[in-house]
C-alpha cells in the first residue's frame, strides 16, 4: 500500500508548519542540524502515482483499500 505522511495540507504551508514545530519544541530557526524537506503535504493522486511508479501494485492497492472504506 502506498501512503504519504501528511502534516499540512499544501506544499506552500511548509514554512508555517516549520515555524510552529520549532516554536512548540524550542528549537531555534534556522538550525542546520534539522533535517526537513517540505514534502509532508497532502499529495494529489497523480503525484502519488509518480512517487510510487516503481511499485504500481502498492499504488493500486491503496485505491482498492480506499474504495472499501466508508
Predicted model as a PDB file, atoms N, CA, C, CB and O in Angstrom, pLDDT in the B-factor column:
MODEL        1                                                                  
ATOM      1  N   UNK A   1       0.841  -1.168   0.000  1.00 93.00           N  
ATOM      2  CA  UNK A   1       0.000   0.000   0.000  1.00 93.00           C  
ATOM      3  C   UNK A   1       0.891   1.237   0.000  1.00 93.00           C  
ATOM      4  CB  UNK A   1      -0.959  -0.006   1.213  1.00 93.00           C  
ATOM      5  O   UNK A   1       1.865   1.309   0.749  1.00 93.00           O  
ATOM      6  N   UNK A   2       0.559   2.188  -0.826  1.00 94.00           N  
ATOM      7  CA  UNK A   2       1.302   3.444  -0.926  1.00 94.00           C  
ATOM      8  C   UNK A   2       0.679   4.476   0.013  1.00 94.00           C  
ATOM      9  CB  UNK A   2       1.314   3.970  -2.394  1.00 94.00           C  
ATOM     10  O   UNK A   2      -0.523   4.735  -0.053  1.00 94.00           O  
ATOM     11  N   UNK A   3       1.491   5.055   0.875  1.00 94.00           N  
ATOM     12  CA  UNK A   3       0.993   6.085   1.788  1.00 94.00           C  
ATOM     13  C   UNK A   3       1.956   7.268   1.824  1.00 94.00           C  
ATOM     14  CB  UNK A   3       0.797   5.507   3.209  1.00 94.00           C  
ATOM     15  O   UNK A   3       3.104   7.174   1.390  1.00 94.00           O  
ATOM     16  N   UNK A   4       1.466   8.361   2.344  1.00 93.00           N  
ATOM     17  CA  UNK A   4       2.281   9.566   2.485  1.00 93.00           C  
ATOM     18  C   UNK A   4       1.981  10.187   3.839  1.00 93.00           C  
ATOM     19  CB  UNK A   4       2.006  10.582   1.327  1.00 93.00           C  
ATOM     20  O   UNK A   4       0.821  10.446   4.161  1.00 93.00           O  
ATOM     21  N   UNK A   5       3.001  10.425   4.624  1.00 93.00           N  
ATOM     22  CA  UNK A   5       2.848  11.077   5.909  1.00 93.00           C  
ATOM     23  C   UNK A   5       2.449  12.533   5.662  1.00 93.00           C  
ATOM     24  CB  UNK A   5       4.161  10.980   6.752  1.00 93.00           C  
ATOM     25  O   UNK A   5       3.156  13.256   4.959  1.00 93.00           O  
ATOM     26  N   UNK A   6       1.330  12.967   6.228  1.00 95.00           N  
ATOM     27  CA  UNK A   6       0.816  14.314   5.980  1.00 95.00           C  
ATOM     28  C   UNK A   6       0.808  15.107   7.285  1.00 95.00           C  
ATOM     29  CB  UNK A   6      -0.612  14.259   5.364  1.00 95.00           C  
ATOM     30  O   UNK A   6       0.214  14.681   8.276  1.00 95.00           O  
ATOM     31  N   UNK A   7       1.473  16.264   7.275  1.00 94.00           N  
ATOM     32  CA  UNK A   7       1.492  17.156   8.433  1.00 94.00           C  
ATOM     33  C   UNK A   7       0.820  18.483   8.133  1.00 94.00           C  
ATOM     34  CB  UNK A   7       2.918  17.396   8.888  1.00 94.00           C  
ATOM     35  O   UNK A   7       0.461  19.207   9.061  1.00 94.00           O  
ATOM     36  N   UNK A   8       0.636  18.829   6.849  1.00 95.00           N  
ATOM     37  CA  UNK A   8      -0.025  20.065   6.444  1.00 95.00           C  
ATOM     38  C   UNK A   8      -0.624  19.850   5.065  1.00 95.00           C  
ATOM     39  CB  UNK A   8       0.967  21.273   6.445  1.00 95.00           C  
ATOM     40  O   UNK A   8      -0.192  18.970   4.321  1.00 95.00           O  
ATOM     41  N   UNK A   9      -1.620  20.659   4.729  1.00 96.00           N  
ATOM     42  CA  UNK A   9      -2.413  20.417   3.527  1.00 96.00           C  
ATOM     43  C   UNK A   9      -1.686  20.730   2.224  1.00 96.00           C  
ATOM     44  CB  UNK A   9      -3.660  21.221   3.591  1.00 96.00           C  
ATOM     45  O   UNK A   9      -1.645  19.889   1.327  1.00 96.00           O  
ATOM     46  N   UNK A  10      -1.122  21.904   2.108  1.00 96.00           N  
ATOM     47  CA  UNK A  10      -0.491  22.328   0.856  1.00 96.00           C  
ATOM     48  C   UNK A  10       1.020  22.460   1.014  1.00 96.00           C  
ATOM     49  CB  UNK A  10      -1.084  23.658   0.382  1.00 96.00           C  
ATOM     50  O   UNK A  10       1.515  22.747   2.104  1.00 96.00           O  
ATOM     51  N   UNK A  11       1.735  22.252  -0.063  1.00 95.00           N  
ATOM     52  CA  UNK A  11       3.193  22.370  -0.031  1.00 95.00           C  
ATOM     53  C   UNK A  11       3.620  23.761   0.436  1.00 95.00           C  
ATOM     54  CB  UNK A  11       3.784  22.075  -1.419  1.00 95.00           C  
ATOM     55  O   UNK A  11       4.632  23.905   1.122  1.00 95.00           O  
ATOM     56  N   UNK A  12       2.857  24.773   0.068  1.00 96.00           N  
ATOM     57  CA  UNK A  12       3.193  26.148   0.440  1.00 96.00           C  
ATOM     58  C   UNK A  12       3.084  26.393   1.946  1.00 96.00           C  
ATOM     59  CB  UNK A  12       2.290  27.115  -0.298  1.00 96.00           C  
ATOM     60  O   UNK A  12       3.567  27.417   2.429  1.00 96.00           O  
ATOM     61  N   UNK A  13       2.466  25.488   2.694  1.00 95.00           N  
ATOM     62  CA  UNK A  13       2.301  25.629   4.139  1.00 95.00           C  
ATOM     63  C   UNK A  13       3.506  25.129   4.936  1.00 95.00           C  
ATOM     64  CB  UNK A  13       1.069  24.887   4.581  1.00 95.00           C  
ATOM     65  O   UNK A  13       3.505  25.193   6.165  1.00 95.00           O  
ATOM     66  N   UNK A  14       4.523  24.638   4.251  1.00 93.00           N  
ATOM     67  CA  UNK A  14       5.681  24.059   4.939  1.00 93.00           C  
ATOM     68  C   UNK A  14       6.336  25.046   5.897  1.00 93.00           C  
ATOM     69  CB  UNK A  14       6.702  23.580   3.926  1.00 93.00           C  
ATOM     70  O   UNK A  14       6.585  24.706   7.053  1.00 93.00           O  
ATOM     71  N   UNK A  15       6.613  26.240   5.444  1.00 91.00           N  
ATOM     72  CA  UNK A  15       7.332  27.214   6.278  1.00 91.00           C  
ATOM     73  C   UNK A  15       6.558  27.523   7.556  1.00 91.00           C  
ATOM     74  CB  UNK A  15       7.586  28.511   5.492  1.00 91.00           C  
ATOM     75  O   UNK A  15       7.145  27.583   8.636  1.00 91.00           O  
ATOM     76  N   UNK A  16       5.250  27.719   7.443  1.00 93.00           N  
ATOM     77  CA  UNK A  16       4.440  27.984   8.633  1.00 93.00           C  
ATOM     78  C   UNK A  16       4.448  26.800   9.584  1.00 93.00           C  
ATOM     79  CB  UNK A  16       3.007  28.320   8.237  1.00 93.00           C  
ATOM     80  O   UNK A  16       4.534  26.973  10.800  1.00 93.00           O  
ATOM     81  N   UNK A  17       4.358  25.607   9.037  1.00 92.00           N  
ATOM     82  CA  UNK A  17       4.405  24.405   9.869  1.00 92.00           C  
ATOM     83  C   UNK A  17       5.758  24.290  10.566  1.00 92.00           C  
ATOM     84  CB  UNK A  17       4.132  23.148   9.022  1.00 92.00           C  
ATOM     85  O   UNK A  17       5.824  23.946  11.746  1.00 92.00           O  
ATOM     86  N   UNK A  18       6.820  24.575   9.846  1.00 91.00           N  
ATOM     87  CA  UNK A  18       8.163  24.512  10.412  1.00 91.00           C  
ATOM     88  C   UNK A  18       8.313  25.498  11.578  1.00 91.00           C  
ATOM     89  CB  UNK A  18       9.212  24.806   9.325  1.00 91.00           C  
ATOM     90  O   UNK A  18       8.903  25.168  12.607  1.00 91.00           O  
ATOM     91  N   UNK A  19       7.781  26.691  11.405  1.00 90.00           N  
ATOM     92  CA  UNK A  19       7.828  27.692  12.474  1.00 90.00           C  
ATOM     93  C   UNK A  19       7.036  27.204  13.689  1.00 90.00           C  
ATOM     94  CB  UNK A  19       7.271  29.051  11.974  1.00 90.00           C  
ATOM     95  O   UNK A  19       7.488  27.354  14.824  1.00 90.00           O  
ATOM     96  N   UNK A  20       5.867  26.628  13.457  1.00 92.00           N  
ATOM     97  CA  UNK A  20       5.034  26.108  14.539  1.00 92.00           C  
ATOM     98  C   UNK A  20       5.758  25.007  15.305  1.00 92.00           C  
ATOM     99  CB  UNK A  20       3.706  25.580  13.985  1.00 92.00           C  
ATOM    100  O   UNK A  20       5.759  25.008  16.536  1.00 92.00           O  
ATOM    101  N   UNK A  21       6.366  24.082  14.600  1.00 89.00           N  
ATOM    102  CA  UNK A  21       7.080  22.976  15.250  1.00 89.00           C  
ATOM    103  C   UNK A  21       8.268  23.502  16.049  1.00 89.00           C  
ATOM    104  CB  UNK A  21       7.558  21.946  14.202  1.00 89.00           C  
ATOM    105  O   UNK A  21       8.486  23.092  17.189  1.00 89.00           O  
ATOM    106  N   UNK A  22       9.025  24.399  15.455  1.00 90.00           N  
ATOM    107  CA  UNK A  22      10.181  24.952  16.166  1.00 90.00           C  
ATOM    108  C   UNK A  22       9.740  25.720  17.412  1.00 90.00           C  
ATOM    109  CB  UNK A  22      10.992  25.873  15.238  1.00 90.00           C  
ATOM    110  O   UNK A  22      10.379  25.632  18.461  1.00 90.00           O  
ATOM    111  N   UNK A  23       8.658  26.463  17.293  1.00 90.00           N  
ATOM    112  CA  UNK A  23       8.151  27.198  18.443  1.00 90.00           C  
ATOM    113  C   UNK A  23       7.686  26.289  19.558  1.00 90.00           C  
ATOM    114  CB  UNK A  23       7.029  28.090  18.026  1.00 90.00           C  
ATOM    115  O   UNK A  23       7.935  26.567  20.731  1.00 90.00           O  
ATOM    116  N   UNK A  24       7.015  25.208  19.209  1.00 91.00           N  
ATOM    117  CA  UNK A  24       6.490  24.303  20.232  1.00 91.00           C  
ATOM    118  C   UNK A  24       7.558  23.411  20.844  1.00 91.00           C  
ATOM    119  CB  UNK A  24       5.405  23.447  19.646  1.00 91.00           C  
ATOM    120  O   UNK A  24       7.381  22.907  21.954  1.00 91.00           O  
ATOM    121  N   UNK A  25       8.669  23.208  20.134  1.00 89.00           N  
ATOM    122  CA  UNK A  25       9.743  22.350  20.657  1.00 89.00           C  
ATOM    123  C   UNK A  25      10.918  23.145  21.208  1.00 89.00           C  
ATOM    124  CB  UNK A  25      10.235  21.421  19.570  1.00 89.00           C  
ATOM    125  O   UNK A  25      11.816  22.577  21.829  1.00 89.00           O  
ATOM    126  N   UNK A  26      10.918  24.455  20.984  1.00 90.00           N  
ATOM    127  CA  UNK A  26      12.006  25.285  21.475  1.00 90.00           C  
ATOM    128  C   UNK A  26      13.267  25.228  20.637  1.00 90.00           C  
ATOM    129  CB  UNK A  26      12.332  24.894  22.853  1.00 90.00           C  
ATOM    130  O   UNK A  26      14.328  25.664  21.086  1.00 90.00           O  
ATOM    131  N   UNK A  27      13.170  24.702  19.436  1.00 87.00           N  
ATOM    132  CA  UNK A  27      14.318  24.630  18.531  1.00 87.00           C  
ATOM    133  C   UNK A  27      14.404  25.944  17.756  1.00 87.00           C  
ATOM    134  CB  UNK A  27      14.198  23.405  17.554  1.00 87.00           C  
ATOM    135  O   UNK A  27      13.421  26.363  17.144  1.00 87.00           O  
ATOM    136  N   UNK A  28      15.563  26.595  17.773  1.00 88.00           N  
ATOM    137  CA  UNK A  28      15.673  27.876  17.065  1.00 88.00           C  
ATOM    138  C   UNK A  28      15.701  27.714  15.548  1.00 88.00           C  
ATOM    139  CB  UNK A  28      16.920  28.604  17.515  1.00 88.00           C  
ATOM    140  O   UNK A  28      16.134  26.692  15.016  1.00 88.00           O  
ATOM    141  N   UNK A  29      15.227  28.749  14.879  1.00 84.00           N  
ATOM    142  CA  UNK A  29      15.302  28.808  13.414  1.00 84.00           C  
ATOM    143  C   UNK A  29      16.342  29.834  13.028  1.00 84.00           C  
ATOM    144  CB  UNK A  29      13.919  29.158  12.781  1.00 84.00           C  
ATOM    145  O   UNK A  29      16.442  30.842  13.728  1.00 84.00           O  
ATOM    146  N   UNK A  30      17.109  29.673  12.001  1.00 79.00           N  
ATOM    147  CA  UNK A  30      17.343  28.396  11.321  1.00 79.00           C  
ATOM    148  C   UNK A  30      18.271  27.515  12.142  1.00 79.00           C  
ATOM    149  CB  UNK A  30      17.935  28.628   9.920  1.00 79.00           C  
ATOM    150  O   UNK A  30      19.057  28.008  12.951  1.00 79.00           O  
ATOM    151  N   UNK A  31      18.176  26.237  11.932  1.00 76.00           N  
ATOM    152  CA  UNK A  31      19.005  25.276  12.643  1.00 76.00           C  
ATOM    153  C   UNK A  31      19.542  24.277  11.626  1.00 76.00           C  
ATOM    154  CB  UNK A  31      18.202  24.556  13.780  1.00 76.00           C  
ATOM    155  O   UNK A  31      18.775  23.459  11.119  1.00 76.00           O  
ATOM    156  N   UNK A  32      20.828  24.316  11.313  1.00 74.00           N  
ATOM    157  CA  UNK A  32      21.387  23.431  10.286  1.00 74.00           C  
ATOM    158  C   UNK A  32      21.333  21.951  10.651  1.00 74.00           C  
ATOM    159  CB  UNK A  32      22.807  23.816  10.017  1.00 74.00           C  
ATOM    160  O   UNK A  32      21.520  21.099   9.782  1.00 74.00           O  
ATOM    161  N   UNK A  33      21.082  21.629  11.911  1.00 72.00           N  
ATOM    162  CA  UNK A  33      21.010  20.226  12.320  1.00 72.00           C  
ATOM    163  C   UNK A  33      19.661  19.596  12.032  1.00 72.00           C  
ATOM    164  CB  UNK A  33      21.313  20.103  13.784  1.00 72.00           C  
ATOM    165  O   UNK A  33      19.533  18.371  12.024  1.00 72.00           O  
ATOM    166  N   UNK A  34      18.647  20.432  11.793  1.00 76.00           N  
ATOM    167  CA  UNK A  34      17.314  19.901  11.476  1.00 76.00           C  
ATOM    168  C   UNK A  34      17.300  19.399  10.044  1.00 76.00           C  
ATOM    169  CB  UNK A  34      16.213  20.980  11.684  1.00 76.00           C  
ATOM    170  O   UNK A  34      17.842  20.040   9.143  1.00 76.00           O  
ATOM    171  N   UNK A  35      16.691  18.274   9.848  1.00 78.00           N  
ATOM    172  CA  UNK A  35      16.589  17.693   8.505  1.00 78.00           C  
ATOM    173  C   UNK A  35      15.131  17.671   8.098  1.00 78.00           C  
ATOM    174  CB  UNK A  35      17.200  16.257   8.454  1.00 78.00           C  
ATOM    175  O   UNK A  35      14.397  16.737   8.420  1.00 78.00           O  
ATOM    176  N   UNK A  36      14.724  18.694   7.398  1.00 81.00           N  
ATOM    177  CA  UNK A  36      13.347  18.803   6.925  1.00 81.00           C  
ATOM    178  C   UNK A  36      13.373  19.014   5.420  1.00 81.00           C  
ATOM    179  CB  UNK A  36      12.588  19.965   7.640  1.00 81.00           C  
ATOM    180  O   UNK A  36      14.279  19.655   4.888  1.00 81.00           O  
ATOM    181  N   UNK A  37      12.373  18.471   4.739  1.00 86.00           N  
ATOM    182  CA  UNK A  37      12.387  18.567   3.283  1.00 86.00           C  
ATOM    183  C   UNK A  37      11.127  19.190   2.685  1.00 86.00           C  
ATOM    184  CB  UNK A  37      12.582  17.209   2.703  1.00 86.00           C  
ATOM    185  O   UNK A  37      11.072  19.382   1.471  1.00 86.00           O  
ATOM    186  N   UNK A  38      10.132  19.506   3.476  1.00 90.00           N  
ATOM    187  CA  UNK A  38       8.939  20.157   2.947  1.00 90.00           C  
ATOM    188  C   UNK A  38       8.038  19.264   2.119  1.00 90.00           C  
ATOM    189  CB  UNK A  38       9.338  21.307   2.132  1.00 90.00           C  
ATOM    190  O   UNK A  38       7.251  19.764   1.315  1.00 90.00           O  
ATOM    191  N   UNK A  39       8.132  17.955   2.294  1.00 93.00           N  
ATOM    192  CA  UNK A  39       7.332  17.031   1.488  1.00 93.00           C  
ATOM    193  C   UNK A  39       6.207  16.360   2.275  1.00 93.00           C  
ATOM    194  CB  UNK A  39       8.224  15.974   0.898  1.00 93.00           C  
ATOM    195  O   UNK A  39       5.644  15.367   1.815  1.00 93.00           O  
ATOM    196  N   UNK A  40       5.877  16.880   3.441  1.00 94.00           N  
ATOM    197  CA  UNK A  40       4.848  16.246   4.268  1.00 94.00           C  
ATOM    198  C   UNK A  40       3.476  16.870   4.048  1.00 94.00           C  
ATOM    199  CB  UNK A  40       5.224  16.341   5.738  1.00 94.00           C  
ATOM    200  O   UNK A  40       2.717  17.058   4.998  1.00 94.00           O  
ATOM    201  N   UNK A  41       3.162  17.188   2.808  1.00 96.00           N  
ATOM    202  CA  UNK A  41       1.860  17.759   2.460  1.00 96.00           C  
ATOM    203  C   UNK A  41       0.988  16.716   1.772  1.00 96.00           C  
ATOM    204  CB  UNK A  41       2.033  18.991   1.554  1.00 96.00           C  
ATOM    205  O   UNK A  41       1.474  15.680   1.319  1.00 96.00           O  
ATOM    206  N   UNK A  42      -0.309  17.009   1.703  1.00 97.00           N  
ATOM    207  CA  UNK A  42      -1.272  16.103   1.080  1.00 97.00           C  
ATOM    208  C   UNK A  42      -1.074  16.122  -0.433  1.00 97.00           C  
ATOM    209  CB  UNK A  42      -2.731  16.498   1.450  1.00 97.00           C  
ATOM    210  O   UNK A  42      -1.309  17.140  -1.084  1.00 97.00           O  
ATOM    211  N   UNK A  43      -0.649  15.007  -0.978  1.00 97.00           N  
ATOM    212  CA  UNK A  43      -0.336  14.940  -2.408  1.00 97.00           C  
ATOM    213  C   UNK A  43      -1.546  14.443  -3.210  1.00 97.00           C  
ATOM    214  CB  UNK A  43       0.878  14.015  -2.648  1.00 97.00           C  
ATOM    215  O   UNK A  43      -2.334  13.620  -2.743  1.00 97.00           O  
ATOM    216  N   UNK A  44      -1.662  14.965  -4.415  1.00 96.00           N  
ATOM    217  CA  UNK A  44      -2.727  14.549  -5.327  1.00 96.00           C  
ATOM    218  C   UNK A  44      -2.446  13.140  -5.833  1.00 96.00           C  
ATOM    219  CB  UNK A  44      -2.858  15.537  -6.514  1.00 96.00           C  
ATOM    220  O   UNK A  44      -1.319  12.653  -5.745  1.00 96.00           O  
ATOM    221  N   UNK A  45      -3.467  12.496  -6.359  1.00 93.00           N  
ATOM    222  CA  UNK A  45      -3.333  11.118  -6.846  1.00 93.00           C  
ATOM    223  C   UNK A  45      -2.232  10.988  -7.891  1.00 93.00           C  
ATOM    224  CB  UNK A  45      -4.654  10.636  -7.430  1.00 93.00           C  
ATOM    225  O   UNK A  45      -1.465  10.026  -7.864  1.00 93.00           O  
ATOM    226  N   UNK A  46      -2.146  11.951  -8.818  1.00 96.00           N  
ATOM    227  CA  UNK A  46      -1.116  11.848  -9.864  1.00 96.00           C  
ATOM    228  C   UNK A  46       0.298  11.980  -9.278  1.00 96.00           C  
ATOM    229  CB  UNK A  46      -1.341  12.930 -10.939  1.00 96.00           C  
ATOM    230  O   UNK A  46       1.245  11.394  -9.803  1.00 96.00           O  
ATOM    231  N   UNK A  47       0.437  12.748  -8.192  1.00 97.00           N  
ATOM    232  CA  UNK A  47       1.740  12.867  -7.540  1.00 97.00           C  
ATOM    233  C   UNK A  47       2.114  11.559  -6.840  1.00 97.00           C  
ATOM    234  CB  UNK A  47       1.733  14.030  -6.528  1.00 97.00           C  
ATOM    235  O   UNK A  47       3.265  11.124  -6.893  1.00 97.00           O  
ATOM    236  N   UNK A  48       1.144  10.947  -6.195  1.00 96.00           N  
ATOM    237  CA  UNK A  48       1.405   9.671  -5.518  1.00 96.00           C  
ATOM    238  C   UNK A  48       1.743   8.586  -6.537  1.00 96.00           C  
ATOM    239  CB  UNK A  48       0.186   9.246  -4.669  1.00 96.00           C  
ATOM    240  O   UNK A  48       2.633   7.766  -6.308  1.00 96.00           O  
ATOM    241  N   UNK A  49       1.030   8.585  -7.659  1.00 96.00           N  
ATOM    242  CA  UNK A  49       1.310   7.597  -8.697  1.00 96.00           C  
ATOM    243  C   UNK A  49       2.743   7.752  -9.208  1.00 96.00           C  
ATOM    244  CB  UNK A  49       0.306   7.735  -9.860  1.00 96.00           C  
ATOM    245  O   UNK A  49       3.433   6.763  -9.452  1.00 96.00           O  
ATOM    246  N   UNK A  50       3.179   8.999  -9.367  1.00 97.00           N  
ATOM    247  CA  UNK A  50       4.548   9.258  -9.815  1.00 97.00           C  
ATOM    248  C   UNK A  50       5.561   8.805  -8.759  1.00 97.00           C  
ATOM    249  CB  UNK A  50       4.736  10.756 -10.127  1.00 97.00           C  
ATOM    250  O   UNK A  50       6.575   8.192  -9.091  1.00 97.00           O  
ATOM    251  N   UNK A  51       5.285   9.108  -7.495  1.00 95.00           N  
ATOM    252  CA  UNK A  51       6.195   8.711  -6.418  1.00 95.00           C  
ATOM    253  C   UNK A  51       6.362   7.199  -6.327  1.00 95.00           C  
ATOM    254  CB  UNK A  51       5.694   9.246  -5.093  1.00 95.00           C  
ATOM    255  O   UNK A  51       7.450   6.706  -6.031  1.00 95.00           O  
ATOM    256  N   UNK A  52       5.288   6.470  -6.582  1.00 96.00           N  
ATOM    257  CA  UNK A  52       5.310   5.014  -6.459  1.00 96.00           C  
ATOM    258  C   UNK A  52       5.326   4.320  -7.818  1.00 96.00           C  
ATOM    259  CB  UNK A  52       4.111   4.542  -5.660  1.00 96.00           C  
ATOM    260  O   UNK A  52       4.843   3.196  -7.951  1.00 96.00           O  
ATOM    261  N   UNK A  53       5.879   4.986  -8.821  1.00 96.00           N  
ATOM    262  CA  UNK A  53       5.888   4.423 -10.181  1.00 96.00           C  
ATOM    263  C   UNK A  53       6.646   3.095 -10.253  1.00 96.00           C  
ATOM    264  CB  UNK A  53       6.513   5.421 -11.158  1.00 96.00           C  
ATOM    265  O   UNK A  53       6.344   2.263 -11.108  1.00 96.00           O  
ATOM    266  N   UNK A  54       7.618   2.887  -9.375  1.00 97.00           N  
ATOM    267  CA  UNK A  54       8.345   1.608  -9.380  1.00 97.00           C  
ATOM    268  C   UNK A  54       7.618   0.538  -8.578  1.00 97.00           C  
ATOM    269  CB  UNK A  54       9.753   1.797  -8.820  1.00 97.00           C  
ATOM    270  O   UNK A  54       8.032  -0.621  -8.562  1.00 97.00           O  
ATOM    271  N   UNK A  55       6.517   0.934  -7.903  1.00 96.00           N  
ATOM    272  CA  UNK A  55       5.705  -0.009  -7.134  1.00 96.00           C  
ATOM    273  C   UNK A  55       4.232   0.151  -7.513  1.00 96.00           C  
ATOM    274  CB  UNK A  55       5.905   0.207  -5.609  1.00 96.00           C  
ATOM    275  O   UNK A  55       3.422   0.537  -6.670  1.00 96.00           O  
ATOM    276  N   UNK A  56       3.875  -0.137  -8.756  1.00 95.00           N  
ATOM    277  CA  UNK A  56       2.496   0.095  -9.186  1.00 95.00           C  
ATOM    278  C   UNK A  56       1.471  -0.715  -8.389  1.00 95.00           C  
ATOM    279  CB  UNK A  56       2.362  -0.230 -10.651  1.00 95.00           C  
ATOM    280  O   UNK A  56       0.343  -0.258  -8.208  1.00 95.00           O  
ATOM    281  N   UNK A  57       1.830  -1.882  -7.921  1.00 96.00           N  
ATOM    282  CA  UNK A  57       0.884  -2.692  -7.143  1.00 96.00           C  
ATOM    283  C   UNK A  57       0.546  -2.001  -5.817  1.00 96.00           C  
ATOM    284  CB  UNK A  57       1.470  -4.103  -6.877  1.00 96.00           C  
ATOM    285  O   UNK A  57      -0.590  -2.086  -5.350  1.00 96.00           O  
ATOM    286  N   UNK A  58       1.510  -1.328  -5.218  1.00 96.00           N  
ATOM    287  CA  UNK A  58       1.259  -0.600  -3.967  1.00 96.00           C  
ATOM    288  C   UNK A  58       0.291   0.544  -4.218  1.00 96.00           C  
ATOM    289  CB  UNK A  58       2.580  -0.063  -3.363  1.00 96.00           C  
ATOM    290  O   UNK A  58      -0.635   0.762  -3.437  1.00 96.00           O  
ATOM    291  N   UNK A  59       0.501   1.270  -5.301  1.00 95.00           N  
ATOM    292  CA  UNK A  59      -0.390   2.383  -5.636  1.00 95.00           C  
ATOM    293  C   UNK A  59      -1.811   1.864  -5.885  1.00 95.00           C  
ATOM    294  CB  UNK A  59       0.133   3.147  -6.882  1.00 95.00           C  
ATOM    295  O   UNK A  59      -2.772   2.443  -5.378  1.00 95.00           O  
ATOM    296  N   UNK A  60      -1.953   0.792  -6.650  1.00 95.00           N  
ATOM    297  CA  UNK A  60      -3.265   0.222  -6.951  1.00 95.00           C  
ATOM    298  C   UNK A  60      -3.938  -0.325  -5.694  1.00 95.00           C  
ATOM    299  CB  UNK A  60      -3.133  -0.886  -7.996  1.00 95.00           C  
ATOM    300  O   UNK A  60      -5.150  -0.180  -5.534  1.00 95.00           O  
ATOM    301  N   UNK A  61      -3.176  -0.945  -4.809  1.00 96.00           N  
ATOM    302  CA  UNK A  61      -3.742  -1.487  -3.573  1.00 96.00           C  
ATOM    303  C   UNK A  61      -4.336  -0.376  -2.720  1.00 96.00           C  
ATOM    304  CB  UNK A  61      -2.673  -2.250  -2.778  1.00 96.00           C  
ATOM    305  O   UNK A  61      -5.364  -0.572  -2.073  1.00 96.00           O  
ATOM    306  N   UNK A  62      -3.704   0.775  -2.714  1.00 93.00           N  
ATOM    307  CA  UNK A  62      -4.222   1.904  -1.939  1.00 93.00           C  
ATOM    308  C   UNK A  62      -5.607   2.296  -2.423  1.00 93.00           C  
ATOM    309  CB  UNK A  62      -3.272   3.104  -2.029  1.00 93.00           C  
ATOM    310  O   UNK A  62      -6.491   2.580  -1.614  1.00 93.00           O  
ATOM    311  N   UNK A  63      -5.803   2.315  -3.727  1.00 91.00           N  
ATOM    312  CA  UNK A  63      -7.112   2.639  -4.285  1.00 91.00           C  
ATOM    313  C   UNK A  63      -8.165   1.606  -3.924  1.00 91.00           C  
ATOM    314  CB  UNK A  63      -7.019   2.764  -5.785  1.00 91.00           C  
ATOM    315  O   UNK A  63      -9.302   1.959  -3.611  1.00 91.00           O  
ATOM    316  N   UNK A  64      -7.796   0.337  -3.965  1.00 94.00           N  
ATOM    317  CA  UNK A  64      -8.741  -0.729  -3.611  1.00 94.00           C  
ATOM    318  C   UNK A  64      -9.150  -0.630  -2.139  1.00 94.00           C  
ATOM    319  CB  UNK A  64      -8.122  -2.115  -3.898  1.00 94.00           C  
ATOM    320  O   UNK A  64     -10.317  -0.818  -1.797  1.00 94.00           O  
ATOM    321  N   UNK A  65      -8.193  -0.340  -1.290  1.00 94.00           N  
ATOM    322  CA  UNK A  65      -8.497  -0.210   0.140  1.00 94.00           C  
ATOM    323  C   UNK A  65      -9.389   1.006   0.369  1.00 94.00           C  
ATOM    324  CB  UNK A  65      -7.190  -0.091   0.976  1.00 94.00           C  
ATOM    325  O   UNK A  65     -10.361   0.927   1.120  1.00 94.00           O  
ATOM    326  N   UNK A  66      -9.070   2.124  -0.269  1.00 91.00           N  
ATOM    327  CA  UNK A  66      -9.889   3.335  -0.116  1.00 91.00           C  
ATOM    328  C   UNK A  66     -11.327   3.095  -0.577  1.00 91.00           C  
ATOM    329  CB  UNK A  66      -9.273   4.501  -0.908  1.00 91.00           C  
ATOM    330  O   UNK A  66     -12.264   3.609   0.034  1.00 91.00           O  
ATOM    331  N   UNK A  67     -11.507   2.324  -1.642  1.00 93.00           N  
ATOM    332  CA  UNK A  67     -12.853   2.034  -2.143  1.00 93.00           C  
ATOM    333  C   UNK A  67     -13.679   1.227  -1.138  1.00 93.00           C  
ATOM    334  CB  UNK A  67     -12.766   1.276  -3.464  1.00 93.00           C  
ATOM    335  O   UNK A  67     -14.909   1.279  -1.160  1.00 93.00           O  
ATOM    336  N   UNK A  68     -13.012   0.491  -0.271  1.00 95.00           N  
ATOM    337  CA  UNK A  68     -13.707  -0.356   0.688  1.00 95.00           C  
ATOM    338  C   UNK A  68     -14.039   0.386   1.975  1.00 95.00           C  
ATOM    339  CB  UNK A  68     -12.873  -1.573   1.001  1.00 95.00           C  
ATOM    340  O   UNK A  68     -14.747  -0.149   2.829  1.00 95.00           O  
ATOM    341  N   UNK A  69     -13.544   1.596   2.126  1.00 92.00           N  
ATOM    342  CA  UNK A  69     -13.803   2.391   3.337  1.00 92.00           C  
ATOM    343  C   UNK A  69     -15.088   3.198   3.180  1.00 92.00           C  
ATOM    344  CB  UNK A  69     -12.613   3.337   3.637  1.00 92.00           C  
ATOM    345  O   UNK A  69     -15.448   3.614   2.079  1.00 92.00           O  
ATOM    346  N   UNK A  70     -15.756   3.407   4.279  1.00 80.00           N  
ATOM    347  CA  UNK A  70     -16.948   4.247   4.263  1.00 80.00           C  
ATOM    348  C   UNK A  70     -16.953   5.220   5.412  1.00 80.00           C  
ATOM    349  CB  UNK A  70     -18.193   3.400   4.307  1.00 80.00           C  
ATOM    350  O   UNK A  70     -17.890   6.007   5.549  1.00 80.00           O  
TER     351      UNK A  70                                                      
ENDMDL                                                                          
END                                                                             
